[in-house]
Amino acid sequence: MITEYFLLIMILSLPLQFALNIGDGFDLVTTRVLVPLLFLFWLARGLARKKIEIPDKVEPWLVAVFLFLSALSLFLGRDASAGFRKLVYFLSIFPIFFVAADVFQGKRWKEYGAQAVAAGGLLAAVVALFQFALPFFLGIGKVVKIWENMAPVFLGQSFGKLVAGNSSWLVNVRGETIMRAFGFFPDPHNFAFFINLSFFTALGCFFVAKEKSQKIFLAISAALALLASILSFSRGGYLGLIAGGFFFAAVYLKRANLLGKAMLAVFIFIVGITVFNSQTVVKRLASSFNLREGSNAERIENWNQAMDMVRDYPLSGVGLGNYARTIDPESGTRSSIYAHNLFLDIAAETGILNAIVFFGLLLFSVWRGVKSGNMLGLGIAAGLAGFLIHSVFDTALYSPQALALLLVVIALGLSPLNLKTKIENGKTTA
C-alpha cells in the first residue's frame, strides 16, 4: 500500500517540483530524487515478496531497449563523458514506468492513477492561470522579474539562470506583449506537453467515472487544463491538442456509428476556435505553417542540422549528450541547442534505431488505448497521439515533469480496465 500511495503522491507533486540546489552546476529537482526512492522501495518490496510483476507487453521491452541503446551510444559516439549526465538523468526518471506498470495492473489503483493524473493537471493549470493573470494586476515587468528570481527555486541555479536568460515566456497579442501560461515549468512548450496529457486523461476518466462528485471534479480539471493549454500560446501544443481532439472525436464517432456526422463535428470544432479568438489563437496557429516566420525558419535550420548528423552517424548517432557540442564545440553542458524535434533529437544523438524504438513506444501505446474499448483508454490514446504530433516540433524528453507523466500515462494504458464502454446514439454506458 505504501508504494501505491507513494506513486500517487509522486504524480500529484510533478507540477510543484522544486530544485534542491546541492552545488554549483548540480540542479537536482525533487522529481529526480523521488523517482529513484520510489523505484528502490518498490524493488525491495518485490524482492521481499519474491515477486516483481510487470505486464508482459511490448512497451516495457521498448523502454528497456531505448535505455540500452542510449547507454550504448556513449561508447559508440564522439565523447562518452559528455553524455554521462544525460544517462544518469534517464536512469532517474524512467524507473517510474516500471513501478506504475506494476501498480496499475489493479483496477482500483489504475482508476486512482488516472484521477491523480487529472488532479496533477488541475494543479498545473491553476498555478499557470494564476501566473498568467498576475501581470494584469502587478505589471508584466514586475511579474517577469519575480519569475526570474523564482526560476532557480523550481528549476535549479544553473538551469534557472539559463532559462531566465533565454526565456520564451512572452508573446505578442494584437500588438501587446503578454505573459504566457506555463506555471513552474521552464517554458510554455514543456508545460503544453504536460497539460495536454493531463487534459485527455481527465477527459477519458470523466466518461468512466460513476459518482457525480468525481464527474464534476474531472470536468473542472479538463476545462481548466484546456484553458491553460490555450493560454500557453504554444503552437506545437495547439497542434498536439487539435490532433488529439480529432483522434478522440474520430474514434468516438466510429464507435457510436456516427461517422456521417464527423464532418459536422470538425466544422463545429473549427468554428469554435475561430469564435474563441480569431485574432490570437487562429493567427498564432496559422503562423505555424509560415516557413518565413522567424522561429519557423530557425526550426527548419535546426532540423537540417540534425538530419546532417543522422546522415553522418546513422547507427550510433553522435552519442548521448553530444548534439550541442557537435553544432558548437564551445557550448557548455547546459546548452539550449537542440533539434526542436523529439525523433530527430534521439536519432542524431543515439541513432536511427533508437528513434524508431521511441516512436514505436508511442505508437503501440496509442494502439493499445484504442483497443481497450473504453473511454479512459481512448483518452490516454488521444493524449499520446497529441504528444506524438507535438513532438515533431518540440522535445519534452529532458523535462523531468513531462517525461515522468508520459511514462505514467503509457503505464496506465498497459493493463485493461475491465470496463467496456458502449456508445449508443452519442451516449456512453459501462
C-alpha positions in Angstrom: 0.0 0.0 0.0 2.8 2.4 0.8 4.3 2.0 -2.7 0.9 2.7 -4.3 0.3 5.8 -2.3 3.9 7.0 -2.8 3.3 6.7 -6.6 0.1 8.7 -6.4 1.7 11.4 -4.3 4.6 11.4 -6.8 2.2 12.0 -9.7 0.5 14.8 -7.8 3.8 16.5 -7.0 5.0 16.8 -10.6 3.7 20.3 -11.3 5.1 21.6 -8.0 8.6 20.2 -8.1 11.5 22.3 -6.9 15.3 22.1 -7.0 17.5 21.1 -4.1 20.5 23.2 -5.5 23.1 20.9 -3.9 26.0 22.5 -5.5 27.1 24.8 -8.4 26.1 23.3 -11.7 24.2 20.5 -9.9 20.5 21.2 -10.3 18.8 18.2 -8.7 15.0 18.6 -8.8 12.7 16.7 -6.4 11.3 14.5 -9.2 14.8 13.0 -9.9 15.1 12.2 -6.2 11.6 10.8 -5.5 11.5 8.5 -8.6 14.7 6.6 -7.6 13.4 6.3 -4.0 10.1 5.1 -5.2 11.8 2.5 -7.5 14.1 1.2 -4.8 11.2 0.9 -2.3 9.2 -1.0 -5.0 12.1 -3.2 -5.9 12.8 -4.0 -2.2 9.2 -4.9 -1.7 9.2 -7.1 -4.7 12.4 -8.9 -3.7 11.0 -9.4 -0.2 7.9 -11.0 -1.7 10.0 -12.8 -4.2 7.6 -11.4 -6.9 8.1 -8.5 -9.2 5.3 -8.1 -11.7 5.5 -6.1 -15.0 2.9 -6.7 -17.7 4.2 -8.9 -20.4 3.6 -6.4 -23.2 5.8 -4.8 -25.9 6.0 -1.4 -24.2 8.2 -2.4 -21.3 10.6 -4.1 -23.7 10.7 -0.9 -25.9 11.5 1.2 -22.8 14.4 -1.2 -21.8 15.7 -1.2 -25.4 15.6 2.6 -25.5 17.7 2.8 -22.3 20.1 0.2 -23.6 20.7 1.9 -26.9 21.0 5.3 -25.2 23.7 3.9 -22.9 25.4 2.1 -25.8 25.7 5.4 -27.8 28.0 6.7 -25.1 30.7 4.3 -26.2 30.0 4.4 -29.9 29.6 8.2 -30.1 32.1 11.0 -30.1 32.5 11.7 -26.4 31.2 9.4 -23.7 31.8 11.8 -20.8 29.5 14.4 -22.4 26.5 12.1 -22.2 27.0 10.6 -18.8 24.9 13.3 -17.2 22.0 12.6 -19.6 22.2 8.9 -18.9 22.0 9.5 -15.2 19.0 11.7 -15.9 17.3 8.9 -17.8 18.0 6.4 -15.1 16.5 8.8 -12.5 13.2 9.2 -14.4 12.4 6.1 -16.5 12.1 3.7 -13.4 8.7 5.3 -12.6 7.4 3.5 -15.7 8.1 0.0 -14.2 6.6 0.9 -10.8 3.5 2.4 -12.5 3.2 -0.6 -14.8 3.1 -2.9 -11.8 0.8 -0.8 -9.6 -1.7 0.0 -12.3 -2.4 -3.7 -13.1 -5.1 -3.5 -10.3 -8.4 -1.9 -11.5 -8.7 0.2 -8.3 -5.2 1.6 -8.5 -5.5 2.3 -12.2 -8.6 4.4 -11.5 -6.8 6.2 -8.7 -3.8 6.7 -11.0 -5.9 8.3 -13.8 -7.6 10.6 -11.2 -4.1 11.5 -9.9 -3.0 12.5 -13.4 -6.2 14.6 -13.7 -5.5 16.2 -10.3 -1.9 16.9 -11.2 -3.1 18.6 -14.4 -5.5 20.7 -12.3 -2.7 21.8 -10.0 -0.5 22.7 -13.0 -3.4 24.6 -14.6 -4.3 26.6 -11.5 -0.7 27.7 -11.0 -0.3 28.6 -14.7 -3.5 30.5 -14.8 -2.6 32.4 -11.7 0.8 33.2 -13.2 -0.9 34.3 -16.5 -3.3 36.6 -14.7 -0.8 38.2 -12.3 0.7 40.6 -14.8 -2.7 42.3 -15.4 -2.6 43.3 -11.7 1.1 43.9 -11.0 2.5 44.7 -14.4 4.4 42.4 -16.8 7.9 43.7 -16.0 7.4 43.1 -12.3 6.0 39.6 -12.7 8.7 38.6 -15.2 11.3 39.7 -12.6 9.5 37.7 -9.9 9.6 34.6 -12.1 13.2 35.1 -13.0 14.0 35.2 -9.3 11.9 32.1 -8.7 13.4 30.1 -11.6 16.4 28.8 -9.6 14.0 27.6 -6.9 11.9 25.3 -9.2 14.5 24.7 -11.9 17.8 24.9 -10.2 20.5 27.6 -10.1 22.3 26.8 -13.4 19.3 25.8 -15.4 17.2 28.5 -13.9 19.7 31.2 -15.0 19.9 29.7 -18.5 16.1 29.7 -18.8 15.7 33.2 -17.5 18.3 34.5 -19.9 16.7 32.7 -22.9 13.1 32.6 -21.9 10.1 32.2 -24.2 7.7 33.4 -21.6 6.2 36.3 -23.5 4.1 36.5 -26.6 2.8 39.4 -28.7 -1.0 39.5 -29.0 -2.6 42.3 -31.0 0.4 44.4 -30.6 0.5 43.9 -26.9 3.1 41.8 -25.0 1.6 39.4 -22.5 3.0 36.6 -20.4 2.1 33.1 -21.5 0.8 30.4 -19.1 3.5 27.9 -18.0 3.5 27.8 -14.2 6.6 26.4 -12.7 7.7 24.8 -16.0 10.8 26.2 -17.8 8.8 27.2 -20.8 5.2 27.1 -22.3 6.1 24.2 -24.6 7.1 21.7 -21.9 4.0 22.9 -20.0 1.8 22.2 -23.0 3.2 18.6 -23.3 2.3 18.1 -19.6 -1.1 19.8 -19.6 -2.4 18.2 -22.8 -1.6 14.7 -21.5 -3.5 15.6 -18.3 -6.4 17.1 -20.2 -7.1 14.0 -22.3 -6.6 11.6 -19.4 -9.1 13.7 -17.4 -11.5 13.7 -20.4 -11.3 9.9 -20.7 -11.7 9.4 -17.0 -14.8 11.6 -16.9 -16.6 9.1 -19.1 -15.9 6.1 -16.9 -16.5 7.9 -13.6 -19.6 6.8 -11.8 -20.0 9.2 -8.9 -21.4 12.7 -9.6 -18.7 14.3 -7.5 -16.0 12.6 -9.5 -17.5 13.8 -12.7 -17.7 17.4 -11.5 -14.0 17.2 -10.4 -12.9 15.7 -13.7 -14.9 18.2 -15.7 -13.3 21.1 -13.9 -9.9 19.5 -14.3 -10.3 19.1 -18.0 -11.8 22.5 -18.5 -9.0 24.4 -16.7 -6.3 22.2 -18.3 -7.8 23.1 -21.7 -7.9 26.8 -20.9 -4.3 26.7 -19.6 -3.1 24.9 -22.7 -4.7 27.6 -24.9 -3.2 30.4 -22.9 0.3 28.8 -23.2 0.3 30.0 -26.8 2.5 27.1 -27.7 1.9 26.4 -31.4 3.2 22.9 -31.1 0.9 22.4 -28.1 -2.0 23.7 -30.3 -1.2 21.2 -33.0 -1.0 18.4 -30.4 -4.2 19.4 -28.8 -6.1 19.6 -32.1 -4.6 16.3 -33.3 -5.6 14.6 -30.0 -9.0 16.2 -30.2 -9.6 14.9 -33.8 -8.3 11.5 -32.8 -10.6 11.3 -29.8 -13.6 12.5 -31.8 -13.0 10.2 -34.8 -12.7 7.0 -32.6 -15.7 8.1 -30.5 -17.9 8.7 -33.6 -16.8 5.4 -35.2 -17.8 3.5 -32.0 -21.1 5.4 -32.0 -21.7 4.7 -35.7 -21.9 8.4 -36.3 -19.2 8.8 -38.9 -21.7 10.5 -41.2 -21.7 13.4 -38.7 -18.0 13.6 -38.3 -17.6 16.4 -40.8 -20.1 18.4 -38.9 -18.2 17.9 -35.7 -15.0 19.0 -37.4 -16.7 22.1 -38.7 -18.1 23.0 -35.2 -14.7 22.5 -33.7 -13.0 24.9 -36.2 -15.8 27.4 -35.8 -15.4 27.2 -32.0 -11.7 28.0 -32.1 -12.4 30.9 -34.5 -15.1 32.3 -32.3 -13.0 32.0 -29.2 -10.4 34.4 -30.5 -9.9 34.9 -34.2 -7.1 37.4 -33.7 -4.9 35.3 -31.4 -5.3 31.6 -31.3 -6.1 31.2 -35.0 -3.4 33.6 -36.2 -0.8 32.0 -34.0 -1.8 28.6 -35.2 -1.7 29.7 -38.8 1.8 31.1 -38.3 3.0 27.6 -37.6 2.8 27.0 -41.4 4.6 30.2 -42.4 8.0 29.0 -43.3 9.4 32.6 -43.4 8.4 33.4 -39.9 11.5 33.8 -37.7 11.1 30.9 -35.3 9.9 28.5 -38.1 12.9 29.4 -40.2 15.2 28.7 -37.3 13.4 25.4 -36.5 13.9 24.3 -40.1 17.6 25.1 -39.9 17.7 23.0 -36.7 16.1 20.1 -38.5 18.6 20.3 -41.3 21.5 20.3 -38.9 20.0 17.3 -37.1 19.4 15.4 -40.4 23.0 16.1 -41.4 24.1 14.4 -38.1 21.8 11.4 -38.8 23.2 11.1 -42.3 26.8 11.1 -41.0 26.1 8.9 -37.9 23.1 6.8 -38.8 23.7 3.8 -36.4 25.0 5.2 -33.2 24.4 8.9 -33.5 26.9 11.4 -32.3 26.5 10.0 -28.8 24.1 10.9 -26.0 24.8 14.4 -24.8 26.9 15.3 -27.9 24.3 17.1 -30.0 25.0 20.7 -28.9 28.8 20.2 -28.9 28.6 18.9 -32.5 26.9 22.1 -33.5 29.0 24.3 -31.4 32.2 22.8 -29.8 32.3 25.7 -27.3 28.8 25.0 -25.9 28.5 24.0 -22.3 26.8 21.0 -20.7 23.6 23.0 -20.3 23.3 24.4 -23.8 19.9 25.4 -25.2 20.9 23.9 -28.6 18.6 21.0 -29.7 16.8 19.8 -32.8 13.3 21.0 -31.9 12.0 17.6 -32.9 12.0 14.7 -30.4 12.7 12.0 -33.0 15.5 13.9 -34.7 17.0 14.6 -31.3 17.0 10.9 -30.5 18.2 9.8 -33.9 21.0 12.4 -34.0 22.4 11.5 -30.6 21.7 7.8 -30.2 20.9 6.5 -33.8 18.0 6.0 -36.1 17.1 2.6 -34.5 16.6 4.3 -31.1 14.3 6.9 -32.7 12.3 4.1 -34.2 12.1 2.4 -30.8 10.7 5.5 -29.1 8.3 6.2 -32.0 7.1 2.6 -31.7 6.6 3.0 -27.9 4.2 5.9 -28.6 2.5 4.2 -31.5 1.9 0.9 -29.6 0.6 2.8 -26.6 -1.9 4.7 -28.8 -3.0 1.4 -30.4 -3.4 -0.3 -27.0 -5.6 2.6 -25.8 -7.9 2.3 -28.7 -8.0 -1.4 -28.5 -9.1 -1.3 -24.8 -12.6 -0.4 -25.9 -13.2 2.0 -23.0 -13.2 5.8 -22.8 -10.3 6.0 -20.4 -8.2 4.1 -22.9 -9.4 6.4 -25.7 -8.4 9.4 -23.6 -5.0 8.0 -23.0 -4.6 7.2 -26.7 -5.7 10.7 -27.7 -3.3 12.3 -25.3 -0.4 10.2 -26.6 -1.4 10.9 -30.2 -1.3 14.6 -29.4 2.1 14.2 -27.7 3.4 12.4 -30.8 2.3 15.3 -33.1 3.6 17.9 -30.7 7.0 16.1 -30.6 7.5 16.8 -34.3 8.1 20.5 -33.3 9.5 20.3 -29.7 11.2 17.9 -27.3 9.9 17.0 -23.9 12.5 14.2 -23.3 14.6 16.4 -20.9 11.7 17.8 -18.9 11.5 15.6 -15.8 7.8 16.5 -15.3 6.7 15.9 -18.8 8.7 12.7 -19.3 7.6 11.3 -15.9 4.0 12.0 -16.8 4.4 10.5 -20.3 5.7 7.2 -18.8 2.9 7.2 -16.2 0.3 7.6 -18.9 1.8 4.9 -21.0 1.8 2.6 -18.0 -1.8 3.4 -17.3 -2.7 2.1 -20.7 -0.9 -1.2 -20.3 -3.5 -3.2 -18.4 -7.2 -3.3 -19.3 -9.7 -1.5 -17.1 -12.1 -4.5 -17.5 -14.7 -1.9 -18.4 -16.0 -1.9 -21.9 -17.8 1.3 -22.9 -20.8 1.0 -25.1 -21.7 4.1 -27.1 -25.2 4.3 -28.5 -26.6 7.5 -30.1 -23.8 9.5 -28.6 -24.4 8.3 -25.0 -21.8 6.2 -23.1 -22.7 3.4 -20.8 -20.5 0.9 -19.0 
